[in-house]
Amino acid sequence: MKAFRAKYPQYDVEYTRFVNDDRGNLKLDTALQGGVDIDVYFTYSQGALALRAGSGLAADLTEWVSADPELKVFLDTEQPRAYLDNGKVKALATAREPFFVLFNEKLRQQGGVELPHAWTIDDFRATAKRLTTDKTVGVYSVPDVARIALGPNYWYDGNRSNFGDPHFEQWFRLGREMIADGTAFPWTEVLARHLDAYQQNSFLSEEFHLWSTAPFNLRYLYDAKKYPHDFKVAFAPAPTVDGRDWNGGSFSNFIMVNPKSPKREAALAFVKFWLTEGATPMLKGGKLPALGNVTDEQIVAGMLGKEPEKYFDLDSFRRVVLEADPKLATDTRLTGFPEITLAVKQQRDLCWLGEKDPGVAIREVRRLADAAIARNERRP
């Protein structure tokens, strides 16, 4: 904020935090709909993005983006960094979030496992088994097999859902089997302890070993006072599935402008600043800029703390995060997305708790998703 004020002293900025959870998102939606003085806001989930853009809560930024050479990349449809609603740019990604797999170097060396430079989902499962001990589970959870195999918009097939593709059942079954054989974290514990949102403490206390995650969680790994641990962390790329290698990560952390804002000029100045020179301070929070306008040295210093060599294997970080160019699967189709998200989560939980067979669970997801798509496409 200070940097923005220094460049634009004619504008004042007031930050209001809405926590990125269900309650916080509801508060933000209510404030936007109620006419609260909000000019610029962030959206993190795809479900909220679809709802806000489709409910008239996002300004059309198409002409502004088209007129600015620095921002024209947001019109690219090959690897989208913007959300388009009926061809109109409604949100701009501020970060790119590739997935990778983190290794506890102490436990990896004790287990005699090589750090993979490339591997398959079968290798991932075998590695988790080798690293499972009576004290440490091999892996927190399994990567999204279908996303890696199918890429963007993988939930959709024409005017129906795509959950008939066998990779979805493969994903459910892989998680169910690894939980059952003790190589993946018990899903009862995940739900009871809310580990789907807060995994860092269990990783640092060595309850599990392999952690499939994204850059935003690196902020927990270099602060030994708040998050004590005695091991380095190494990086491996996301595994491949059937020779397909969509990363599973995406462009994300979308910034949006309230169409009711009376301060559009100031709002657009703030958005442009955040996307360009204002991106560097966000490295500390594990946010890789969507425009890539930072150096490798800035990324290392910003994302890995003051003593990166103490907490991270820098060779693997450079190889996996800095030098690689992963295929990020950013979704551009979000019809019925909130309902489908809920169906996937509910049926996955039932499956991984052992209460539903993977095939039965994924067929129920398909039924619910087909209904959600049909219902939403009928709306004007």
C-alpha positions as CSV (number, residue, x, y, z in Angstrom):
1,M,0.0,0.0,0.0
2,K,2.9,2.4,0.8
3,A,4.4,1.8,-2.6
4,F,1.2,2.6,-4.3
5,R,0.7,5.8,-2.3
6,A,4.2,6.8,-3.1
7,K,3.5,6.5,-6.9
8,Y,0.0,7.8,-6.7
9,P,-0.2,10.4,-3.9
10,Q,-3.5,11.7,-5.2
11,Y,-5.2,8.4,-4.3
12,D,-5.8,6.9,-0.8
13,V,-6.2,3.2,-0.2
14,E,-8.0,1.5,2.6
15,Y,-7.6,-2.2,3.1
16,T,-10.5,-4.2,4.5
17,R,-9.9,-7.9,5.1
18,F,-12.5,-10.5,4.2
19,V,-11.2,-13.9,5.3
20,N,-11.1,-16.3,2.4
21,D,-13.5,-18.9,3.8
22,D,-17.2,-19.5,3.4
23,R,-18.1,-16.9,6.0
24,G,-15.7,-14.3,4.7
25,N,-16.8,-14.8,1.1
26,L,-20.5,-14.4,2.1
27,K,-19.6,-11.2,3.9
28,L,-17.9,-9.8,0.8
29,D,-20.8,-10.9,-1.5
30,T,-23.3,-9.2,0.9
31,A,-21.2,-6.0,1.0
32,L,-21.0,-5.9,-2.8
33,Q,-24.7,-6.5,-3.3
34,G,-25.5,-4.0,-0.6
35,G,-23.6,-1.1,-2.1
36,V,-20.8,-0.9,0.4
37,D,-18.0,1.3,-0.8
38,I,-15.7,-1.4,-2.3
39,D,-13.8,-0.5,-5.4
40,V,-11.4,-3.4,-5.9
41,Y,-11.5,-6.9,-4.5
42,F,-9.9,-10.3,-4.8
43,T,-11.6,-13.7,-5.6
44,Y,-9.7,-16.9,-4.9
45,S,-12.2,-19.8,-5.6
46,Q,-13.5,-20.6,-9.0
47,G,-17.0,-21.0,-7.6
48,A,-17.0,-17.5,-6.2
49,L,-15.6,-16.2,-9.4
50,A,-18.4,-17.6,-11.4
51,L,-21.0,-16.3,-9.1
52,R,-19.6,-12.8,-8.9
53,A,-19.0,-12.4,-12.6
54,G,-22.4,-13.8,-13.4
55,S,-24.2,-11.7,-10.9
56,G,-23.2,-8.3,-12.2
57,L,-20.6,-7.7,-9.4
58,A,-17.6,-7.4,-11.8
59,A,-16.8,-4.5,-14.1
60,D,-16.0,-5.2,-17.8
61,L,-12.3,-4.6,-18.2
62,T,-12.0,-5.6,-21.9
63,E,-11.4,-2.3,-23.5
64,W,-9.0,-1.2,-20.8
65,V,-6.9,-4.4,-21.1
66,S,-7.0,-4.2,-24.9
67,A,-5.6,-0.7,-24.9
68,D,-2.6,-1.4,-22.7
69,P,0.4,-3.3,-24.3
70,E,1.5,-4.6,-20.9
71,L,-1.9,-6.2,-20.2
72,K,-2.7,-7.6,-23.6
73,V,-1.4,-11.0,-22.4
74,F,-4.7,-11.3,-20.5
75,L,-6.5,-11.7,-23.8
76,D,-4.5,-14.9,-24.6
77,T,-6.8,-17.9,-24.8
78,E,-4.0,-20.5,-25.2
79,Q,-3.1,-20.3,-21.5
80,P,-5.8,-18.0,-20.0
81,R,-4.9,-15.5,-17.3
82,A,-8.3,-13.8,-17.3
83,Y,-11.8,-14.9,-16.7
84,L,-14.1,-14.1,-19.6
85,D,-17.8,-13.9,-19.1
86,N,-19.6,-14.0,-22.5
87,G,-16.4,-12.7,-24.1
88,K,-15.9,-9.9,-21.6
89,V,-12.9,-9.7,-19.3
90,K,-14.2,-9.7,-15.8
91,A,-11.2,-10.7,-13.7
92,L,-7.4,-10.8,-14.0
93,A,-5.2,-13.4,-12.4
94,T,-2.5,-11.8,-10.2
95,A,-0.6,-15.0,-9.5
96,R,0.4,-18.3,-11.1
97,E,0.3,-21.3,-8.8
98,P,2.0,-24.3,-10.1
99,F,1.7,-27.5,-8.1
100,F,4.8,-29.4,-6.9
101,V,5.5,-32.2,-4.4
102,L,7.5,-31.3,-1.3
103,F,9.9,-33.8,0.3
104,N,11.2,-33.8,3.9
105,E,14.9,-34.3,3.0
106,K,15.7,-35.9,6.3
107,L,13.0,-38.6,6.0
108,R,13.8,-39.0,2.2
109,Q,17.4,-39.8,2.9
110,Q,16.5,-42.1,5.8
111,G,14.2,-44.0,3.4
112,G,16.8,-44.3,0.7
113,V,14.5,-42.7,-1.9
114,E,15.9,-40.7,-4.9
115,L,14.5,-37.3,-5.4
116,P,12.5,-37.6,-8.7
117,H,13.1,-35.2,-11.5
118,A,10.2,-36.7,-13.4
119,W,7.7,-39.4,-12.3
120,T,4.4,-41.0,-12.8
121,I,1.4,-41.4,-10.5
122,D,2.4,-45.0,-10.0
123,D,5.9,-43.8,-9.0
124,F,4.2,-41.4,-6.6
125,R,2.2,-44.2,-5.0
126,A,5.3,-46.5,-4.7
127,T,7.3,-43.7,-3.2
128,A,4.6,-43.0,-0.6
129,K,4.6,-46.6,0.4
130,R,8.4,-46.7,0.8
131,L,8.3,-43.6,3.0
132,T,5.5,-44.8,5.2
133,T,6.7,-45.8,8.7
134,D,5.1,-46.5,12.1
135,K,5.4,-42.7,12.8
136,T,4.9,-41.0,9.5
137,V,2.3,-41.5,6.8
138,G,3.7,-41.5,3.2
139,V,1.6,-38.7,1.8
140,Y,-1.1,-36.2,2.9
141,S,-3.3,-36.8,-0.1
142,V,-3.2,-37.8,-3.8
143,P,-2.9,-35.4,-6.7
144,D,-6.0,-34.8,-8.8
145,V,-5.4,-37.6,-11.4
146,A,-8.2,-36.4,-13.8
147,R,-6.8,-32.8,-13.8
148,I,-3.3,-34.0,-14.7
149,A,-4.7,-36.2,-17.5
150,L,-7.3,-33.9,-18.9
151,G,-6.2,-30.3,-18.3
152,P,-8.5,-27.2,-18.2
153,N,-12.3,-27.4,-18.2
154,Y,-12.0,-31.1,-17.3
155,W,-15.4,-31.3,-15.7
156,Y,-17.2,-30.5,-18.9
157,D,-17.9,-32.4,-22.2
158,G,-20.1,-30.3,-24.5
159,N,-23.4,-29.6,-22.8
160,R,-22.8,-32.3,-20.2
161,S,-20.3,-33.2,-17.5
162,N,-17.2,-35.2,-18.2
163,F,-17.3,-37.4,-15.1
164,G,-17.7,-40.5,-17.2
165,D,-14.0,-40.2,-18.1
166,P,-12.3,-43.1,-16.3
167,H,-9.6,-40.8,-14.8
168,F,-12.1,-39.5,-12.3
169,E,-12.9,-42.9,-10.9
170,Q,-9.1,-43.6,-11.0
171,W,-8.6,-40.6,-8.7
172,F,-11.3,-41.6,-6.2
173,R,-10.0,-45.2,-6.2
174,L,-6.4,-44.2,-5.8
175,G,-7.2,-42.1,-2.7
176,R,-9.5,-44.8,-1.2
177,E,-6.9,-47.5,-1.6
178,M,-3.9,-45.5,-0.3
179,I,-5.9,-44.4,2.7
180,A,-6.9,-48.0,3.3
181,D,-3.3,-49.3,3.1
182,G,-2.0,-46.6,5.4
183,T,0.1,-44.8,2.9
184,A,-2.2,-41.7,2.7
185,F,-3.5,-39.7,5.7
186,P,-6.8,-41.0,7.2
187,W,-9.6,-38.9,5.8
188,T,-11.4,-39.0,9.2
189,E,-8.4,-37.0,10.5
190,V,-8.4,-34.7,7.6
191,L,-12.0,-33.7,8.1
192,A,-11.9,-33.7,11.9
193,R,-8.8,-31.4,12.0
194,H,-9.6,-29.3,8.9
195,L,-6.4,-30.4,7.3
196,D,-7.9,-29.7,3.8
197,A,-7.2,-26.1,4.7
198,Y,-4.3,-26.3,7.2
199,Q,-1.7,-28.9,6.4
200,Q,1.5,-27.2,7.2
201,N,1.7,-28.1,10.9
202,S,1.2,-31.8,10.2
203,F,3.9,-31.7,7.5
204,L,6.4,-29.9,9.8
205,S,5.7,-32.2,12.7
206,E,6.3,-35.2,10.3
207,E,2.9,-36.7,10.5
208,F,3.1,-37.2,6.8
209,H,5.9,-36.9,4.3
210,L,5.0,-36.1,0.7
211,W,3.1,-32.9,0.3
212,S,1.5,-32.0,-3.0
213,T,1.0,-28.2,-2.7
214,A,1.6,-24.8,-4.3
215,P,3.9,-21.8,-3.6
216,F,1.6,-20.1,-1.1
217,N,2.5,-22.7,1.5
218,L,6.2,-22.0,1.3
219,R,5.7,-19.1,3.8
220,Y,5.3,-21.6,6.6
221,L,8.6,-23.4,5.9
222,Y,11.2,-20.7,6.6
223,D,10.0,-19.3,9.9
224,A,11.5,-21.6,12.5
225,K,10.2,-19.5,15.4
226,K,6.6,-19.8,14.4
227,Y,6.9,-23.1,12.6
228,P,9.9,-25.0,14.2
229,H,11.4,-28.0,12.3
230,D,14.8,-29.5,11.8
231,F,14.8,-30.5,8.1
232,K,15.2,-29.1,4.7
233,V,12.5,-29.2,2.1
234,A,13.1,-30.4,-1.5
235,F,11.0,-30.1,-4.6
236,A,9.7,-32.6,-7.2
237,P,7.5,-31.8,-10.1
238,A,3.9,-32.9,-10.2
239,P,3.6,-36.6,-11.4
240,T,2.3,-37.4,-14.8
241,V,-0.7,-39.7,-15.6
242,D,-0.8,-41.9,-18.7
243,G,1.9,-39.8,-20.3
244,R,-0.1,-36.6,-19.8
245,D,1.4,-33.8,-17.9
246,W,-1.0,-31.0,-17.1
247,N,0.4,-29.5,-13.9
248,G,-2.8,-29.2,-11.9
249,G,-2.0,-25.7,-10.9
250,S,-3.4,-22.6,-12.5
251,F,-3.3,-18.8,-12.8
252,S,-5.3,-17.6,-9.9
253,N,-5.9,-14.9,-7.2
254,F,-8.2,-12.9,-9.4
255,I,-8.5,-9.2,-9.0
256,M,-11.8,-7.6,-9.9
257,V,-13.3,-4.1,-10.0
258,N,-16.8,-3.3,-8.6
259,P,-18.9,-2.0,-11.5
260,K,-20.6,0.4,-9.1
261,S,-17.4,2.1,-8.1
262,P,-17.4,5.9,-8.6
263,K,-13.6,5.8,-8.5
264,R,-12.9,3.8,-11.6
265,E,-9.8,5.7,-12.6
266,A,-8.2,5.1,-9.2
267,A,-9.3,1.5,-9.2
268,L,-7.7,0.7,-12.5
269,A,-4.5,2.5,-11.5
270,F,-4.4,0.2,-8.4
271,V,-5.1,-2.9,-10.5
272,K,-2.3,-2.1,-12.9
273,F,0.1,-1.3,-10.1
274,W,-0.7,-4.6,-8.4
275,L,-0.1,-6.6,-11.6
276,T,3.2,-4.9,-12.3
277,E,5.7,-3.3,-9.9
278,G,3.4,-4.0,-6.9
279,A,3.7,-7.7,-7.4
280,T,7.2,-8.1,-5.8
281,P,6.1,-7.6,-2.1
282,M,3.6,-10.5,-2.6
283,L,6.4,-13.0,-3.1
284,K,6.7,-13.1,0.7
285,G,3.2,-14.7,0.8
286,G,4.2,-17.3,-1.8
287,K,2.6,-15.4,-4.8
288,L,4.4,-15.8,-8.1
289,P,3.3,-12.9,-10.3
290,A,1.0,-13.7,-13.2
291,L,3.0,-11.5,-15.5
292,G,6.3,-13.0,-14.5
293,N,7.9,-9.5,-14.1
294,V,10.4,-10.5,-11.4
295,T,13.9,-12.0,-11.5
296,D,14.9,-15.4,-10.2
297,E,16.9,-13.7,-7.5
298,Q,13.9,-11.8,-6.3
299,I,11.8,-14.9,-6.2
300,V,14.4,-16.8,-4.1
301,A,14.8,-13.9,-1.7
302,G,11.0,-13.1,-1.6
303,M,9.6,-16.7,-1.3
304,L,12.3,-18.6,0.7
305,G,13.1,-16.1,3.5
306,K,16.4,-14.6,4.7
307,E,18.2,-18.0,4.9
308,P,17.0,-20.1,2.0
309,E,19.9,-22.5,2.1
310,K,19.0,-23.4,5.7
311,Y,15.4,-24.5,5.0
312,F,15.3,-25.5,1.3
313,D,17.2,-27.5,-1.3
314,L,17.8,-24.7,-3.7
315,D,18.9,-26.9,-6.7
316,S,15.5,-28.6,-6.7
317,F,13.7,-25.3,-6.2
318,R,15.4,-23.8,-9.2
319,R,14.7,-26.8,-11.3
320,V,11.1,-27.3,-10.4
321,V,9.9,-23.7,-9.8
322,L,12.2,-21.4,-11.6
323,E,13.3,-23.3,-14.7
324,A,10.3,-25.4,-15.5
325,D,7.4,-24.2,-17.6
326,P,4.5,-26.3,-16.3
327,K,1.2,-26.5,-18.2
328,L,-1.2,-24.6,-16.0
329,A,-4.8,-25.7,-16.3
330,T,-6.9,-22.5,-15.8
331,D,-10.6,-23.1,-16.2
332,T,-12.6,-20.8,-18.5
333,R,-15.9,-22.7,-18.3
334,L,-17.7,-22.4,-14.9
335,T,-21.3,-23.4,-15.7
336,G,-22.8,-24.8,-12.5
337,F,-19.4,-24.7,-10.9
338,P,-20.4,-24.1,-7.2
339,E,-22.9,-27.0,-7.3
340,I,-20.4,-29.3,-9.0
341,T,-17.7,-28.4,-6.5
342,L,-20.0,-29.3,-3.7
343,A,-20.9,-32.6,-5.4
344,V,-17.3,-33.6,-5.9
345,K,-16.3,-32.8,-2.3
346,Q,-19.2,-34.6,-0.8
347,Q,-18.8,-37.8,-2.8
348,R,-15.0,-37.7,-2.5
349,D,-15.4,-37.5,1.3
350,L,-17.9,-40.4,1.4
351,C,-15.6,-42.5,-0.8
352,W,-12.4,-41.7,1.1
353,L,-14.2,-42.3,4.4
354,G,-14.9,-45.8,3.1
355,E,-18.7,-45.3,3.0
356,K,-19.1,-45.4,-0.8
357,D,-17.4,-47.4,-3.6
358,P,-15.4,-45.2,-5.9
359,G,-17.5,-46.1,-9.0
360,V,-20.8,-45.5,-7.2
361,A,-19.5,-42.1,-5.8
362,I,-18.3,-40.8,-9.2
363,R,-21.5,-41.9,-10.9
364,E,-23.4,-39.8,-8.4
365,V,-21.1,-36.8,-9.1
366,R,-21.9,-37.2,-12.8
367,R,-25.6,-37.3,-12.2
368,L,-25.5,-34.2,-10.0
369,A,-23.1,-32.3,-12.3
370,D,-25.3,-33.0,-15.4
371,A,-28.3,-31.6,-13.5
372,A,-26.3,-28.5,-12.4
373,I,-25.1,-27.8,-15.9
374,A,-28.6,-28.2,-17.5
375,R,-30.2,-26.1,-14.8
376,N,-27.7,-23.2,-15.1
377,E,-27.6,-23.2,-18.9
378,R,-31.4,-22.8,-19.0
379,R,-31.1,-19.5,-17.0
380,P,-31.3,-16.3,-19.0
